[in-house]
Structures are given as structure tokens and as C-alpha cells.
Amino acid sequence: MVKLQSAFHIVEETDTLEEMIDTTKSYVLYFTASWCGPCKSIYPLFDELSKKYSNIAFYKIDIDECEEFVSNFNIDSVPTFYLYKPNSEYFSICKGSDTELLSNRIYSLNNSEYKISEEEIEPLINNKTNTVYYNNSESNYENIGSPEIVNKIEQIGDLDKFFETIDLNDTNW
């Protein structure tokens, strides 16, 4: 039975991946050993990250106690971190005690789940500055905020040609 310690789970020898993992959320598997110096040095960060990212499940697996996990994941060094997205989709692996690398990978894992909310989308939709609208059936161009772009499109006469020929980063036209 997986034990909960702090904000992460400690995996025991009798546990199975299917029983312990909630595949609807992201998770991190931390392979460690009680005798491992680098594992001891990165443990405080692992604990801190497990508290910070409560939407991600964190599991600590001692390689000397959970040998089946070690063979299933081909663990050849510790510490090793496997990161998974929801539905057990592999995201990344992190080996060693590089605190910056681990922090960045878990940050990225957290942001890979990010879904923009309607409240965040609405201002983007309503912000029509520098947006060009093109009505193909009438060959009309309507612009809010950038007459230079409309003029250039009208000069070229074809929106597809416009995007083939114009460098959008060049503002000198």
C-alpha cells in the first residue's frame, strides 16, 4: 500500500503501478536509494516541488525495496525521475541531482497541462488592434489599427500572395 508522506507517496514493495497511479493527472516517479548521497541532496527539492505542484502526483521509490519497479523502468543510476502527463503519456526523464534541471522539467510538465480559460481567451478575442480581416467573397479588407497592412494587401491584390511575399517582421513597408 502506497504511504502518503508530506505531499508525495512512498511506494512499497507490494505496490503495482496500476493500483497506485491516477492516470487522470500528471505524475513523477522518483527512484532513489537510502545510501545514495546525490539522492539525499535532491530530496529537499523533491519534497518542495511535491508541495508546490499539488496537481501533479509525486512517488518516491526506493530501488532496494522495489526491485520490480527498477527492472520495469531499467533504472541504472539514482536519482532518476520519470515524468508523465495524464493518461501515462511519457513526458521526460531526469537523471542525477541537477536541481535546476529537475525544477525546469517539473515546471514544464505542470505547464504542459495548462488549459486556457474562457476568462483568459475573451480579452484576446476582443483585442482587435493590428488585426486584419479579409472577406474572400467580396474581396474586402477591413482593418482595425494598421492601415499599412491593408494598403499592402490591396496593392498585391491577393491575400495568399501577400503572405508569400511579405516579411511580417519588416515594418518598413
Backbone as CSV, one residue per row, in Angstrom:
resi,resn,N_x,N_y,N_z,CA_x,CA_y,CA_z,C_x,C_y,C_z
1,MET,0.842,-1.183,0.000,0.000,0.000,0.000,0.886,1.244,0.000
2,VAL,0.613,2.153,-0.890,1.376,3.390,-1.011,1.101,4.250,0.211
3,LYS,2.174,4.717,0.844,2.037,5.596,2.011,2.172,7.043,1.575
4,LEU,1.400,7.899,2.185,1.499,9.325,1.897,2.420,9.957,2.926
5,GLN,3.487,10.608,2.459,4.386,11.329,3.347,4.512,12.733,2.809
6,SER,4.213,13.697,3.643,4.234,15.074,3.204,3.270,15.210,2.031
7,ALA,3.746,15.663,0.867,2.870,15.821,-0.294,3.159,14.772,-1.362
8,PHE,3.964,13.762,-1.039,4.268,12.717,-2.016,3.984,11.342,-1.427
9,HIS,3.957,10.357,-2.297,3.656,8.983,-1.912,4.939,8.171,-1.862
10,ILE,5.040,7.299,-0.866,6.167,6.375,-0.777,5.678,5.018,-1.272
11,VAL,6.312,4.507,-2.303,5.907,3.245,-2.903,6.540,2.101,-2.119
12,GLU,5.729,1.083,-1.868,6.217,-0.101,-1.153,6.367,-1.266,-2.114
13,GLU,7.065,-2.293,-1.661,7.394,-3.449,-2.488,6.157,-4.129,-3.087
14,THR,5.074,-4.149,-2.357,3.868,-4.856,-2.806,2.991,-4.031,-3.744
15,ASP,3.322,-2.771,-3.950,2.512,-1.894,-4.801,2.715,-2.232,-6.281
16,THR,1.679,-1.958,-7.050,1.780,-2.078,-8.502,1.454,-0.722,-9.109
17,LEU,1.997,-0.488,-10.267,1.795,0.786,-10.950,0.308,1.041,-11.203
18,GLU,-0.407,0.018,-11.634,-1.827,0.162,-11.943,-2.639,0.569,-10.719
19,GLU,-2.274,0.049,-9.556,-3.007,0.356,-8.319,-2.721,1.757,-7.806
20,MET,-1.497,2.212,-7.948,-1.111,3.452,-7.272,-1.270,4.707,-8.116
21,ILE,-1.237,4.597,-9.439,-1.232,5.779,-10.296,-2.646,6.186,-10.680
22,ASP,-2.925,7.471,-10.489,-4.149,8.075,-11.003,-3.790,8.644,-12.371
23,THR,-4.180,7.962,-13.426,-3.756,8.348,-14.770,-4.453,9.595,-15.298
24,THR,-5.382,10.144,-14.533,-6.045,11.369,-14.991,-5.195,12.601,-14.719
25,LYS,-4.110,12.450,-13.974,-3.232,13.594,-13.706,-1.785,13.236,-14.006
26,SER,-0.965,14.240,-14.114,0.466,14.037,-14.333,1.089,13.448,-13.072
27,TYR,2.216,12.756,-13.264,2.904,12.211,-12.099,4.401,12.105,-12.337
28,VAL,5.123,12.051,-11.217,6.584,11.952,-11.222,6.976,10.742,-10.403
29,LEU,7.820,9.873,-10.973,8.372,8.730,-10.261,9.822,9.048,-9.926
30,TYR,10.134,9.068,-8.628,11.472,9.402,-8.150,12.127,8.126,-7.641
31,PHE,13.114,7.622,-8.389,13.848,6.430,-7.993,15.063,6.865,-7.185
32,THR,15.172,6.306,-5.988,16.189,6.739,-5.035,16.729,5.539,-4.257
33,ALA,17.714,5.781,-3.403,18.255,4.756,-2.505,18.690,5.432,-1.210
34,SER,18.506,4.736,-0.106,18.831,5.320,1.202,20.325,5.598,1.354
35,TRP,21.179,4.877,0.650,22.628,5.030,0.741,23.192,6.058,-0.244
36,CYS,22.351,6.629,-1.086,22.793,7.485,-2.199,22.935,8.947,-1.767
37,GLY,24.148,9.483,-1.838,24.406,10.878,-1.473,23.668,11.882,-2.348
38,PRO,23.767,11.781,-3.685,23.034,12.713,-4.545,21.509,12.661,-4.323
39,CYS,21.002,11.462,-4.014,19.560,11.330,-3.729,19.190,12.133,-2.486
40,LYS,20.049,12.074,-1.492,19.801,12.823,-0.248,19.870,14.328,-0.500
41,SER,20.772,14.739,-1.406,20.914,16.174,-1.650,19.740,16.744,-2.449
42,ILE,19.102,15.953,-3.302,17.992,16.468,-4.117,16.631,16.236,-3.447
43,TYR,16.611,15.414,-2.404,15.354,15.109,-1.726,14.598,16.360,-1.241
44,PRO,15.262,17.348,-0.609,14.507,18.532,-0.165,13.798,19.256,-1.317
45,LEU,14.429,19.303,-2.482,13.789,19.921,-3.640,12.584,19.090,-4.083
46,PHE,12.736,17.775,-4.134,11.628,16.894,-4.495,10.439,17.128,-3.560
47,ASP,10.717,17.204,-2.266,9.667,17.456,-1.275,9.006,18.818,-1.515
48,GLU,9.814,19.837,-1.754,9.297,21.187,-2.011,8.430,21.232,-3.269
49,LEU,8.895,20.596,-4.347,8.142,20.588,-5.599,6.828,19.825,-5.460
50,SER,6.841,18.760,-4.669,5.605,17.994,-4.475,4.551,18.821,-3.740
51,LYS,4.993,19.731,-2.900,4.054,20.629,-2.205,3.607,21.762,-3.130
52,LYS,4.518,22.264,-3.943,4.228,23.392,-4.820,3.256,23.013,-5.939
53,TYR,3.446,21.829,-6.519,2.626,21.382,-7.642,1.665,20.290,-7.177
54,SER,0.640,20.702,-6.479,-0.305,19.741,-5.907,-1.151,19.044,-6.971
55,ASN,-1.179,19.574,-8.184,-1.927,18.946,-9.271,-1.147,17.800,-9.926
56,ILE,0.107,17.619,-9.528,0.943,16.526,-10.025,1.153,15.548,-8.870
57,ALA,1.021,14.254,-9.140,1.269,13.232,-8.113,2.760,12.885,-8.111
58,PHE,3.356,12.816,-6.936,4.776,12.517,-6.781,4.921,11.198,-6.033
59,TYR,5.776,10.303,-6.550,6.001,8.996,-5.953,7.493,8.787,-5.724
60,LYS,7.835,8.366,-4.513,9.229,8.075,-4.150,9.380,6.559,-4.095
61,ILE,10.341,6.041,-4.866,10.528,4.595,-4.982,11.964,4.246,-4.606
62,ASP,12.135,3.485,-3.526,13.460,3.036,-3.090,13.844,1.821,-3.917
63,ILE,14.959,1.911,-4.638,15.341,0.832,-5.559,15.703,-0.466,-4.833
64,ASP,16.101,-0.381,-3.567,16.449,-1.579,-2.814,15.212,-2.299,-2.290
65,GLU,14.111,-1.592,-2.184,12.871,-2.184,-1.678,11.911,-2.576,-2.791
66,CYS,11.973,-1.918,-3.910,11.016,-2.127,-5.011,11.744,-2.571,-6.276
67,GLU,12.325,-3.750,-6.223,13.165,-4.232,-7.323,12.388,-4.441,-8.623
68,GLU,11.096,-4.762,-8.525,10.307,-4.960,-9.739,10.189,-3.650,-10.527
69,PHE,10.007,-2.540,-9.815,9.950,-1.234,-10.478,11.286,-0.918,-11.154
70,VAL,12.373,-1.258,-10.478,13.713,-0.998,-11.015,13.902,-1.724,-12.341
71,SER,13.495,-2.983,-12.396,13.657,-3.742,-13.641,12.674,-3.267,-14.714
72,ASN,11.459,-2.919,-14.333,10.468,-2.444,-15.312,10.885,-1.127,-15.959
73,PHE,11.575,-0.266,-15.213,11.972,1.046,-15.723,13.455,1.104,-16.104
74,ASN,14.131,-0.033,-16.041,15.554,-0.111,-16.415,16.389,0.947,-15.711
75,ILE,16.240,1.040,-14.416,16.984,2.025,-13.629,18.430,1.560,-13.501
76,ASP,19.347,2.400,-13.993,20.762,2.057,-13.904,21.543,3.040,-13.042
77,SER,20.882,4.102,-12.603,21.527,5.055,-11.695,20.443,5.793,-10.920
78,VAL,20.837,6.295,-9.765,19.920,7.090,-8.943,20.629,8.382,-8.553
79,PRO,19.900,9.439,-8.371,18.449,9.550,-8.533,18.053,9.606,-10.010
80,THR,16.883,9.043,-10.293,16.281,9.098,-11.624,14.821,9.482,-11.462
81,PHE,14.373,10.392,-12.295,12.995,10.873,-12.256,12.347,10.612,-13.606
82,TYR,11.206,9.930,-13.588,10.382,9.768,-14.782,9.175,10.676,-14.627
83,LEU,8.893,11.461,-15.661,7.768,12.395,-15.626,6.750,11.985,-16.686
84,TYR,5.495,11.947,-16.276,4.416,11.524,-17.165,3.280,12.532,-17.146
85,LYS,2.686,12.723,-18.327,1.480,13.526,-18.469,0.282,12.641,-18.122
86,PRO,-0.921,13.238,-18.080,-2.118,12.406,-17.855,-2.208,11.279,-18.886
87,ASN,-2.888,10.221,-18.494,-3.045,9.010,-19.320,-1.716,8.299,-19.549
88,SER,-0.797,8.493,-18.614,0.518,7.835,-18.627,1.322,8.114,-19.882
89,GLU,1.128,9.289,-20.463,1.902,9.690,-21.628,3.282,10.162,-21.165
90,TYR,4.320,9.487,-21.655,5.690,9.821,-21.261,5.994,11.269,-21.598
91,PHE,6.613,11.972,-20.646,6.971,13.372,-20.859,8.484,13.560,-20.886
92,SER,9.184,13.040,-19.860,10.618,13.295,-19.781,11.266,12.393,-18.736
93,ILE,12.577,12.331,-18.808,13.363,11.657,-17.776,14.435,12.630,-17.319
94,CYS,14.782,12.539,-16.067,15.807,13.396,-15.491,16.677,12.518,-14.604
95,LYS,17.963,12.432,-14.937,18.887,11.607,-14.153,19.880,12.501,-13.437
96,GLY,20.224,12.116,-12.215,21.201,12.862,-11.448,20.539,13.855,-10.515
97,SER,21.369,14.645,-9.863,20.863,15.562,-8.832,20.963,17.022,-9.252
98,ASP,20.724,17.277,-10.526,20.739,18.646,-11.041,19.416,19.317,-10.646
99,THR,19.467,20.155,-9.638,18.245,20.764,-9.101,17.568,21.688,-10.102
100,GLU,18.348,22.424,-10.870,17.768,23.339,-11.852,17.057,22.563,-12.963
101,LEU,17.682,21.496,-13.433,17.084,20.674,-14.481,15.771,20.054,-13.991
102,LEU,15.786,19.494,-12.792,14.564,18.886,-12.248,13.468,19.928,-12.082
103,SER,13.800,21.077,-11.536,12.811,22.146,-11.362,12.209,22.551,-12.700
104,ASN,13.056,22.733,-13.708,12.584,23.138,-15.032,11.704,22.079,-15.677
105,ARG,12.073,20.819,-15.538,11.272,19.742,-16.146,9.899,19.648,-15.477
106,ILE,9.853,19.766,-14.155,8.564,19.672,-13.462,7.728,20.911,-13.766
107,TYR,8.361,22.062,-13.857,7.651,23.275,-14.263,7.035,23.081,-15.650
108,SER,7.820,22.525,-16.580,7.326,22.270,-17.936,6.203,21.246,-17.937
109,LEU,6.341,20.206,-17.130,5.278,19.206,-17.017,3.997,19.856,-16.515
110,ASN,4.121,20.705,-15.529,2.957,21.403,-14.988,2.301,22.277,-16.057
111,ASN,3.113,22.979,-16.837,2.582,23.872,-17.868,2.082,23.120,-19.090
112,SER,2.507,21.883,-19.283,2.014,21.115,-20.419,0.547,20.769,-20.235
113,GLU,0.078,20.828,-19.007,-1.330,20.556,-18.709,-2.173,21.816,-18.790
114,TYR,-1.524,22.955,-18.925,-2.225,24.228,-18.849,-3.286,24.343,-19.936
115,LYS,-4.475,24.674,-19.525,-5.588,24.906,-20.446,-6.043,26.342,-20.236
116,ILE,-6.096,27.102,-21.320,-6.504,28.490,-21.215,-7.999,28.556,-20.897
117,SER,-8.360,29.424,-19.983,-9.755,29.543,-19.554,-10.494,30.541,-20.434
118,GLU,-11.811,30.503,-20.389,-12.619,31.445,-21.169,-12.330,32.886,-20.744
119,GLU,-12.058,33.087,-19.454,-11.758,34.436,-18.965,-10.468,34.968,-19.584
120,GLU,-9.511,34.077,-19.863,-8.262,34.492,-20.487,-8.415,34.666,-21.996
121,ILE,-9.292,33.903,-22.614,-9.492,33.977,-24.058,-10.239,35.252,-24.444
122,GLU,-11.237,35.633,-23.667,-12.101,36.761,-24.012,-11.334,38.042,-24.321
123,PRO,-10.369,38.470,-23.487,-9.627,39.696,-23.838,-8.832,39.559,-25.135
124,LEU,-8.347,38.369,-25.432,-7.598,38.160,-26.667,-8.504,38.296,-27.886
125,ILE,-9.713,37.779,-27.758,-10.677,37.874,-28.857,-11.119,39.316,-29.051
126,ASN,-11.355,40.004,-27.950,-11.860,41.375,-28.019,-10.792,42.398,-28.377
127,ASN,-9.519,42.045,-28.268,-8.434,42.951,-28.614,-8.207,42.880,-30.117
128,LYS,-8.734,43.842,-30.847,-8.677,43.801,-32.306,-7.572,44.692,-32.880
129,THR,-6.687,45.162,-32.044,-5.603,46.011,-32.518,-4.694,45.215,-33.445
130,ASN,-4.358,45.836,-34.560,-3.476,45.227,-35.557,-3.995,43.899,-36.100
131,THR,-5.299,43.766,-36.201,-5.892,42.577,-36.774,-6.482,42.926,-38.129
132,VAL,-6.176,42.125,-39.115,-6.717,42.340,-40.462,-7.743,41.255,-40.719
133,TYR,-8.910,41.666,-41.195,-9.956,40.727,-41.556,-10.089,40.740,-43.064
134,TYR,-10.298,39.613,-43.647,-10.411,39.510,-45.100,-11.663,38.715,-45.429
135,ASN,-12.522,39.292,-46.239,-13.735,38.633,-46.681,-13.501,38.220,-48.124
136,ASN,-13.266,36.948,-48.358,-12.882,36.445,-49.667,-13.982,36.612,-50.711
137,SER,-15.237,36.482,-50.331,-16.311,36.533,-51.316,-16.469,37.925,-51.919
138,GLU,-16.117,38.950,-51.182,-16.288,40.312,-51.688,-14.952,41.011,-51.938
139,SER,-13.857,40.329,-51.650,-12.516,40.913,-51.764,-12.414,42.222,-50.997
140,ASN,-13.025,42.246,-49.849,-12.965,43.432,-48.984,-11.989,43.193,-47.839
141,TYR,-11.281,44.229,-47.471,-10.357,44.174,-46.357,-10.840,45.148,-45.306
142,GLU,-10.893,44.693,-44.113,-11.265,45.577,-43.015,-10.143,45.503,-41.994
143,ASN,-9.725,46.635,-41.533,-8.609,46.657,-40.603,-8.957,47.479,-39.384
144,ILE,-8.458,47.041,-38.265,-8.577,47.820,-37.054,-7.155,48.100,-36.603
145,GLY,-6.667,49.309,-36.738,-5.392,49.691,-36.148,-4.170,49.647,-37.037
146,SER,-4.208,49.179,-38.280,-2.995,49.114,-39.083,-3.287,49.321,-40.564
147,PRO,-3.436,50.562,-41.020,-3.747,50.821,-42.432,-2.627,50.409,-43.373
148,GLU,-1.374,50.371,-42.892,-0.264,49.979,-43.757,-0.446,48.559,-44.278
149,ILE,-0.894,47.675,-43.434,-1.068,46.284,-43.840,-2.173,46.184,-44.889
150,VAL,-3.298,46.868,-44.651,-4.404,46.832,-45.610,-3.949,47.375,-46.952
151,ASN,-3.211,48.484,-46.952,-2.719,49.063,-48.202,-1.818,48.080,-48.943
152,LYS,-0.947,47.420,-48.229,-0.031,46.470,-48.863,-0.803,45.295,-49.445
153,ILE,-1.777,44.784,-48.727,-2.594,43.673,-49.235,-3.336,44.113,-50.487
154,GLU,-3.920,45.293,-50.462,-4.659,45.787,-51.627,-3.738,45.989,-52.823
155,GLN,-2.484,46.418,-52.593,-1.526,46.592,-53.687,-1.213,45.250,-54.340
156,ILE,-1.010,44.234,-53.520,-0.671,42.907,-54.050,-1.912,42.273,-54.672
157,GLY,-3.095,42.508,-54.080,-4.343,42.064,-54.670,-4.763,40.654,-54.314
158,ASP,-3.942,39.905,-53.662,-4.279,38.525,-53.329,-3.684,38.227,-51.954
159,LEU,-4.536,37.810,-51.044,-4.082,37.561,-49.677,-3.027,36.461,-49.617
160,ASP,-3.200,35.396,-50.416,-2.201,34.331,-50.428,-0.849,34.850,-50.905
161,LYS,-0.858,35.670,-51.951,0.386,36.265,-52.451,1.010,37.173,-51.401
162,PHE,0.151,37.874,-50.662,0.641,38.754,-49.608,1.487,37.977,-48.614
163,PHE,0.981,36.835,-48.157,1.705,36.063,-47.161,2.915,35.356,-47.755
164,GLU,2.926,35.128,-49.053,4.099,34.545,-49.697,5.202,35.571,-49.876
165,THR,4.836,36.825,-50.075,5.833,37.821,-50.453,6.226,38.772,-49.347
166,ILE,5.480,38.861,-48.290,5.738,39.879,-47.277,6.479,39.289,-46.080
167,ASP,7.421,40.015,-45.589,8.113,39.661,-44.357,7.400,40.398,-43.231
168,LEU,6.636,39.673,-42.440,5.838,40.310,-41.395,6.694,40.975,-40.321
169,ASN,7.961,40.583,-40.243,8.846,41.207,-39.267,9.405,42.533,-39.756
170,ASP,9.301,42.775,-41.059,9.791,44.017,-41.645,8.689,45.058,-41.580
171,THR,8.925,46.089,-40.797,7.898,47.126,-40.616,8.154,48.334,-41.483
172,ASN,9.083,48.248,-42.417,9.441,49.398,-43.258,8.666,49.443,-44.555
173,TRP,7.512,48.930,-44.651,6.726,48.994,-45.871,5.503,49.717,-45.541
